[in-house]
Amino acid sequence: MRFELKQATEILSQTPFTLQRMLEGLSEDWTVSSGDVESWGVYDVIGHLIHGEETDWIERAEIILAQGENRTFVPFDRTAQFETAKDKSLEELLTEFAYLRSSNLERLARMELTDDNLKLKGMHPELGEVSLEQLLATWVVHDLNHTAQISKILAKQYDAEVGPWKEYLSVLK
Amino acid sequence: MRFELKQATEILSQTPFTLQRMLEGLSEDWTVSSGDVESWGVYDVIGHLIHGEETDWIERAEIILAQGENRTFVPFDRTAQFETAKDKSLEELLTEFAYLRSSNLERLARMELTDDNLKLKGMHPELGEVSLEQLLATWVVHDLNHTAQISKILAKQYDAEVGPWKEYLSVLK
């Protein structure tokens, strides 16, 4: 598929609700923070998604659109959630993520992006030149990346419980 | 985590609703059948989940519980959905999956399984002896496996659109 703003927004809009449906009502054993920046729990993933809404995607889109002298993005802190999210319940985090995403999608809509806008470029601190279109496609894939990661974290809890079936279950590999 | 029926049922109950929330309203480009048994589209995954509800999990649980002379499961057809699902809409498949899952969870509840029941064994045609507990844990992980697979199939559609970000996105690997 070629990138289209409407189709990208379909995924971005549903992610918070997908995750709420997937996680609310699960026993805390399934979703608890790992407390380990090297091996996240479900709780830590939602904190990471929130931090992205607050500091990454839309902020970077605005840097690109402004086409100012310095178009280099502020580096993203991938483990900020271990500090910022630690006193909240998972339900609170999911609600916060849904609120921030909805607000960011409004900001995106107000940009009224044209095809020419989507070709504008900014500077990623590690990856070099990237376009607005690539940024928005990455926002979508980043959602899906972490939805898959959450499925994997949940599945891993039953790694020893499936017995010989393990070899058929790629999510456990 | 050790297997517990209550916690397992939490995941089994929410999967159909998670997938509805994730997929309903997406453009067909995201979800269309691949028509290729080697490389499934989202549509094909839902068909596969339906076939599992119809022929696999609860049927096998009943074979184990009955402890009859022949405890060997009927082999599961992993690509049956390419024949059975082909004339339905994705929404119809999602509704069918939710209905079958709910009905199977009622059958599971009516079994009133004890810890002793969970240790009973059946014979998998390829894997050999497996317990009822392992079967039920695998049902859960199988849901999560295919939820992760759906995220991956969706993400792959933007494989070329994310540009240099690809190296950060494990779901594209």
HADDOCK unambig.tbl for C-alpha pairs under 7 A between the chains (distance, minus, plus):
assign (segid A and resid 1 and name CA) (segid B and resid 157 and name CA) 5.39 0.50 0.50
assign (segid A and resid 1 and name CA) (segid B and resid 158 and name CA) 6.37 0.50 0.50
assign (segid A and resid 2 and name CA) (segid B and resid 161 and name CA) 6.96 0.50 0.50
assign (segid A and resid 3 and name CA) (segid B and resid 161 and name CA) 6.38 0.50 0.50
assign (segid A and resid 7 and name CA) (segid B and resid 27 and name CA) 6.66 0.50 0.50
assign (segid A and resid 10 and name CA) (segid B and resid 26 and name CA) 5.99 0.50 0.50
assign (segid A and resid 14 and name CA) (segid B and resid 21 and name CA) 6.99 0.50 0.50
assign (segid A and resid 14 and name CA) (segid B and resid 22 and name CA) 6.19 0.50 0.50
assign (segid A and resid 15 and name CA) (segid B and resid 22 and name CA) 6.97 0.50 0.50
assign (segid A and resid 17 and name CA) (segid B and resid 21 and name CA) 6.74 0.50 0.50
assign (segid A and resid 18 and name CA) (segid B and resid 18 and name CA) 5.58 0.50 0.50
assign (segid A and resid 18 and name CA) (segid B and resid 21 and name CA) 5.29 0.50 0.50
assign (segid A and resid 18 and name CA) (segid B and resid 22 and name CA) 5.20 0.50 0.50
assign (segid A and resid 21 and name CA) (segid B and resid 14 and name CA) 6.99 0.50 0.50
assign (segid A and resid 21 and name CA) (segid B and resid 17 and name CA) 6.75 0.50 0.50
assign (segid A and resid 21 and name CA) (segid B and resid 18 and name CA) 5.29 0.50 0.50
assign (segid A and resid 22 and name CA) (segid B and resid 14 and name CA) 6.21 0.50 0.50
assign (segid A and resid 22 and name CA) (segid B and resid 15 and name CA) 6.98 0.50 0.50
assign (segid A and resid 22 and name CA) (segid B and resid 18 and name CA) 5.21 0.50 0.50
assign (segid A and resid 26 and name CA) (segid B and resid 10 and name CA) 5.98 0.50 0.50
assign (segid A and resid 27 and name CA) (segid B and resid 7 and name CA) 6.66 0.50 0.50
assign (segid A and resid 127 and name CA) (segid B and resid 164 and name CA) 6.32 0.50 0.50
assign (segid A and resid 134 and name CA) (segid B and resid 161 and name CA) 5.76 0.50 0.50
assign (segid A and resid 134 and name CA) (segid B and resid 162 and name CA) 4.55 0.50 0.50
assign (segid A and resid 134 and name CA) (segid B and resid 163 and name CA) 5.87 0.50 0.50
assign (segid A and resid 135 and name CA) (segid B and resid 162 and name CA) 6.85 0.50 0.50
assign (segid A and resid 137 and name CA) (segid B and resid 158 and name CA) 6.63 0.50 0.50
assign (segid A and resid 137 and name CA) (segid B and resid 161 and name CA) 5.98 0.50 0.50
assign (segid A and resid 137 and name CA) (segid B and resid 162 and name CA) 5.34 0.50 0.50
assign (segid A and resid 138 and name CA) (segid B and resid 162 and name CA) 5.09 0.50 0.50
assign (segid A and resid 138 and name CA) (segid B and resid 165 and name CA) 6.82 0.50 0.50
assign (segid A and resid 141 and name CA) (segid B and resid 155 and name CA) 5.17 0.50 0.50
assign (segid A and resid 142 and name CA) (segid B and resid 169 and name CA) 6.90 0.50 0.50
assign (segid A and resid 144 and name CA) (segid B and resid 151 and name CA) 5.07 0.50 0.50
assign (segid A and resid 144 and name CA) (segid B and resid 152 and name CA) 6.93 0.50 0.50
assign (segid A and resid 144 and name CA) (segid B and resid 155 and name CA) 6.09 0.50 0.50
assign (segid A and resid 145 and name CA) (segid B and resid 151 and name CA) 6.99 0.50 0.50
assign (segid A and resid 145 and name CA) (segid B and resid 169 and name CA) 6.62 0.50 0.50
assign (segid A and resid 145 and name CA) (segid B and resid 170 and name CA) 6.87 0.50 0.50
assign (segid A and resid 145 and name CA) (segid B and resid 171 and name CA) 5.06 0.50 0.50
assign (segid A and resid 147 and name CA) (segid B and resid 148 and name CA) 7.00 0.50 0.50
assign (segid A and resid 147 and name CA) (segid B and resid 151 and name CA) 6.56 0.50 0.50
assign (segid A and resid 148 and name CA) (segid B and resid 148 and name CA) 4.17 0.50 0.50
assign (segid A and resid 148 and name CA) (segid B and resid 151 and name CA) 5.62 0.50 0.50
assign (segid A and resid 148 and name CA) (segid B and resid 152 and name CA) 6.96 0.50 0.50
assign (segid A and resid 151 and name CA) (segid B and resid 144 and name CA) 5.09 0.50 0.50
assign (segid A and resid 151 and name CA) (segid B and resid 145 and name CA) 6.99 0.50 0.50
assign (segid A and resid 151 and name CA) (segid B and resid 147 and name CA) 6.57 0.50 0.50
assign (segid A and resid 151 and name CA) (segid B and resid 148 and name CA) 5.62 0.50 0.50
assign (segid A and resid 152 and name CA) (segid B and resid 144 and name CA) 6.94 0.50 0.50
assign (segid A and resid 152 and name CA) (segid B and resid 148 and name CA) 6.95 0.50 0.50
assign (segid A and resid 155 and name CA) (segid B and resid 141 and name CA) 5.16 0.50 0.50
assign (segid A and resid 155 and name CA) (segid B and resid 144 and name CA) 6.08 0.50 0.50
assign (segid A and resid 157 and name CA) (segid B and resid 1 and name CA) 5.41 0.50 0.50
assign (segid A and resid 158 and name CA) (segid B and resid 1 and name CA) 6.38 0.50 0.50
assign (segid A and resid 158 and name CA) (segid B and resid 137 and name CA) 6.64 0.50 0.50
assign (segid A and resid 161 and name CA) (segid B and resid 2 and name CA) 6.96 0.50 0.50
assign (segid A and resid 161 and name CA) (segid B and resid 3 and name CA) 6.38 0.50 0.50
assign (segid A and resid 161 and name CA) (segid B and resid 134 and name CA) 5.78 0.50 0.50
assign (segid A and resid 161 and name CA) (segid B and resid 137 and name CA) 5.99 0.50 0.50
assign (segid A and resid 162 and name CA) (segid B and resid 134 and name CA) 4.56 0.50 0.50
assign (segid A and resid 162 and name CA) (segid B and resid 135 and name CA) 6.85 0.50 0.50
assign (segid A and resid 162 and name CA) (segid B and resid 137 and name CA) 5.34 0.50 0.50
assign (segid A and resid 162 and name CA) (segid B and resid 138 and name CA) 5.09 0.50 0.50
assign (segid A and resid 163 and name CA) (segid B and resid 134 and name CA) 5.85 0.50 0.50
assign (segid A and resid 164 and name CA) (segid B and resid 127 and name CA) 6.32 0.50 0.50
assign (segid A and resid 165 and name CA) (segid B and resid 138 and name CA) 6.82 0.50 0.50
assign (segid A and resid 169 and name CA) (segid B and resid 142 and name CA) 6.90 0.50 0.50
assign (segid A and resid 169 and name CA) (segid B and resid 145 and name CA) 6.61 0.50 0.50
assign (segid A and resid 170 and name CA) (segid B and resid 145 and name CA) 6.89 0.50 0.50
assign (segid A and resid 171 and name CA) (segid B and resid 145 and name CA) 5.06 0.50 0.50
